[in-house]
């Protein structure tokens, strides 16, 4: 996750939306697109602090990981 000039919700809750991957088509590079409105199969509540290792935080032309 990339945060530009902002930051994660430290000590907060977040959500991971599990979607049916068969509904997506390859667009280009690492991008996949679903052209239809879909409902998540499952919504998982997470503790944001458990995922900070996956974050890149950019502030004023400097990168903090």
Secondary structure, DSSP 8 states (H G I E B T S, - for coil): -EEESS---TTSEEEEEE--GGG-EEEETTEEE--S----SEEEEEEGGGGGGG-EEEETTEEE-
